[in-house]
Amino acid sequence: MTNRTKSILRKGLIFALALAWQSGASGCNAVKESEPPVTLAIAWTNTPESYSYTSTIVAAEETGANVVLLDQVKSYDLSYDSQEQLTGQKDAHGILSSSAAKRVKTNTWLNSNAEEVLQGVDCVIVPGGWDISPTLYYQEETWHGIEEDGDYSAERDVSDYLLLSYCLDHDIPVFCICRGMQMLGVVSGAEMIQDIGTYFEEKGIAYSDLHRDPERKQFTAHAATITKKDSLLHQIMGTEVVEGCPSWHHQALKRVDDTRLVVTAVTKTDGEAMIEAIERPDRSFCLGVQYHPEVSVRKIIEQESDRDTLMDYETAMKPFRALVEYCRKA
């Protein structure tokens, strides 16, 4: 089957599912006995207790899929200790060394345990988390040097990079959130903004902190405008503007020129169009969003005080349901 044929079938399937959701076929996480089970995997993290990661589990379980947490994907080109930590291949901040990053980018999943980790998996969510080692960028960069934003995990960087390279090569459906979207961009060769505040400062623009609360106490909320009506995102969301997007990030994708990615949503930020969603049209289901729909799901279920400032439950659940339903019907 050609990529073009896959694309046509994908669009037809997602469009049909979107029509069903818009007609009110949502709000139920029970799976009918006649429907085949779907195994939905969540990528390994170095911070399993984090709010974003645990919220991703909550949202995934709301789909009614069989949710599993993946093991760490490790490169056999690198050295790990008994605690599965990289040895001699990262700096004091946890940034992957240049030589190790080169081996990962060159060999991708081909000399790793990715196939074993993903055995029996139908689809994958790559959730949010810490900054990505700038050594992994297509054009390697030095660290931004902001000490308060010095959280890195070389182990997770390697794991996510190998995981996504395997999923892309084998056309495993993926939904990537925040850091996950950024890693999808990095794996695909996109350019990164290491710090949004610094990016605006260098442009001589006063940054309004739209994408992260400077006090880091709550998720900010803003709208994202869908830029392509023939996109997977538009078919899933059924609207041109996604309101109340929960946001917490200081890094972002800068551009996707000369890659297989397309930008499908942006947020106007102090005169600049910041990327909010990307897709790989050459794959059956490959979607990344910069915002955190899983956070809205969690806050609404647990009746947290700020839930009304963010997107509603049905809106937040749409991409999760779309991922599972695609696998169920494909």
N, C-alpha and C positions, 0 to 999 in steps of 0.2 A: 504494500500500500504506500503510495507516495505521500510526501508531506502535505501537498495541496489537498489530496483526498482526505487525509486526517483532519486538516483544518476545516474543511467543509462539513464533515461529519460532526466534529466537535461543536461548531457553531450551531448546527441544527439541533443537537442534543441539548446544549446549554440554553438555547432559546426556548425550547419546549419546556424545560424545567423552570425557566424564569416565568413563563406564562402561568404555569401551575401555581408558583408562589404568589404571583401578583393577584391570582384569583382566590387567594386565601388558603391555599394548601400548605400552611405553615403553622408553627406553634406546637407541634407534636414531635416529641423525640423518640416515640416508640417505632420500632421497625416491624412491619408486617411479616407474618410467618412465611409468606410466599416470596419475600424479597431475599436475595442472597446476602449473606453477611459481608460486611466491609471491614477490613482491618486498617485502621487509621493510626499511623505511627507519629509520635512527636520526637523530634531530634534530641539527642543527648545534650545536657547542659552541665556546666560546672557549678551552677547555682540553682539546684532543684527547688530550693525554698523560696525563690524570688516570687514577687507578686505576679509578674507577667507570666512566668512559666506555669505556676499553679493555676492562674486564670485560664491559660491555654488548655490545660487539662479539663477544667470545668466546661469550657465552650465545646471542646471536642466530644465530651461525654453527652452533651445535650443533643448531639446529632443522632444518638442511638447506635453509633458504630462501635466496633470492638476496638477500644483504645489501648495502645501499647506504648511504652516508653523505650526508646531505642538505646542500645549500648553505645559506648564511645566508638567512633570510627578511627582507626589508627593506621598510620602509614608505616609499612615495613622498611621504608627508606630512612626512618628516624629511630632514635633510641628512647625507650621508656623505662622507668623504674618499676618497682613492684606495686607502686600506687598509681600506675598508669600516667605518671607525670613525665613530660619530656625532660631529658637530661642533657645539659650543655648546649641547648638549642633555643634559648630564650634569654632576654635580659631581665633586669631587676623588676621591671614593670610587667613582665609576662609577655612581652612582644616577641613574636617568632623571629629567629635570626634570619638574616638575609640568605644565607646558604641553605637553610632548611626550607624557607619559603620557596626558593627556586626549585628545589627538588619536588615539593608539593605541586607547584604550578606546572612543572614539566611532566611529571608522571601521573598526576591526578589520582583517580581511584585504582589505577591498574595494578598497583602493588600495595594493596590495603585489604582490610577485612570488611569492606563495604558490602560486598555481595552476601557475606554471611550475616551481617547485621540486618540487612534489608530482606532476608529470606521470609517469604509469606506475607509481605507488606503490600497493600493495594495503593496507598497514598500516604503522603508525608506532610506534616506541618513543621516548618522551621521557625521557632518563636524568637522573641526579642531577647536582648541581653547586652553584654558589654561591647565596647569598641572593638573594631577589627584591626589586627596588626597591619600597619601600612606597608610592611614588607611584602604582603600578599597581593597588593594592587598590581594590575597589569604593568603600570609604570610605577615601580617601587618609590615610596616617599619616606622621608624621615618623620619621626614622631612629632606631633603638634606641640609637645612640651608643656601642656597645661596640667599641672600636678593634680588638681582636684578632679580631672577627668583622665586619670591614669590607670583605669581598670582594664586589664586585658587578660585573656586566657589563651595562650598559644595552643593548648590542647583542644579547646573548643574551636578555635579558628581552623585548625587542621581537620578536626572531625566534621565541621559544617562544610568546609570546602570540598572534602572528599565525598561526603554524602550527596551534596548537590551535583557535583560532577557526575556521580553515578546515576542519579535520578534523571539528569538531563540526557545522558547517553542512552539510557534505557527507557526514556519517555514515561517515567513514573510520575503521576500527577502530584504537584506540590503547591502548597499555599505558604508563602513566606511573609512573616510579620516583622516590621521595624528592622532590627539588626538582620533578621532573616532576609528581608528584601534587599538590604545593603549587600549581604553576602551573595545573593543571586546576581546582583550587579557586578560585584568583584569577580566572581567566577566567569561571568560573561564578558568581562573586559571593560566595564564602565568606569568612569572617573568618579572619585569621591571628594566630598567636602569633609575635612577632618574636624572642623569646628565651625558651626554656622555663624556664631558671633564674630569670630576672626574673619571669616569670609566677607561678611557685611562691612566690617571695619576697614578691610583692605579696599573695598569699593567706595568708601566714604559715605556709607549709608548707616543711619542709626537703626539698630535691630530692636524690634519690639518684644523679643522673647516669646513669639507666638508658638513655638514648637516645644518649649520646655519651661516650666515654672522655675525662675531663677533661684527660688528658695527650695525647690525640689520637695514640695509638700503635697502636690496634687497634680493630676493630669490636666493639661490645658485642653480646650476644645476649640476646634475650628472646622470650617467646611472644606471639602475637596471637590474640585470641579473635574468631572470626567471629560476628557478631551477627544475621545474616539467613540462614536456611536456603534461601530462594528466590533468593539472590543469585548473580551470576555467579562471584564468588570462591569461594563454597561449592561450586558445581557443579564448578569447576576443581580445587580442592584436595581435596575429598572428605573433609573433616574439620571439626570445630568449633574446633579449636585448631591453629594453625600454630606449631610449635616452632622454636627456634633462629634467629629472624629477625635477620639482620645489620643493625645500626643505627649510624648516624653522622649525627646532625642536632641542631641546637639551635633550629630553627624548626619550627612545626607548624601544622596547621589547627586553628582554635579551634572553629568551628561552621559548619554548612552550612544553617542555617535560611533559609527563603525562597529557596532555590535549587532547581535540578533535580537536585542531587546527593543521594545517600543514603550514609550511613556504613554500611559492611559489616564492619568489624573494628576492635577497640580493644585497647589494652594498659593495664591498670591500673597507674598510676604514682603511688606515694605517695598513694593514695586517689582519684586523678583518672583518668578514662577518657580517654586520649589517642587520637586518631584514627589508625588504622593502614591503613585502606583506604576508598576511596570509589568510587562508580560513578555513571554516568548511565543510568538505566533507559530513558530515552527514545531512547537510541542503541543500535545493534546490538551493539557491543563497545566499551565505554569503561570501563576499569579503572585505578585508581591505587593503589599501595601505598607506604607511607612507608618500608618497609625495603628492603634491597638483595639480592634473590635472585641477581643476577648475580655478586655477590661470592663467594657460596658456590660457584657453578659454577666460577669461575676458580680459587679456592683449592683445590678438590678436583682439578681437572684438573692443576694445577701442583704438587700435593702440598705445599702450604704448611703450616707447622707448626701453625697454629691452626685448620685446617679442621674438626677434630672438635668444635669448640665451637659450630659453626654448623649450619644445616639441611643435610640430605643432598642429593646431586646430583639425585635424582629429584624431590624436593619443590621444589627451587629451579627446576627446568626447567619445571614444570607451566604457569605462566602464559605463558611464551614459546612453548611448544608449542601451548597453547590459542589464542593469537593467530594463529599461522600456520595451524593446522588449521581455524580458523573461516573464514579467507580461502580456504583450499583447498576447503572443502566448500560455502561459501555460494553 
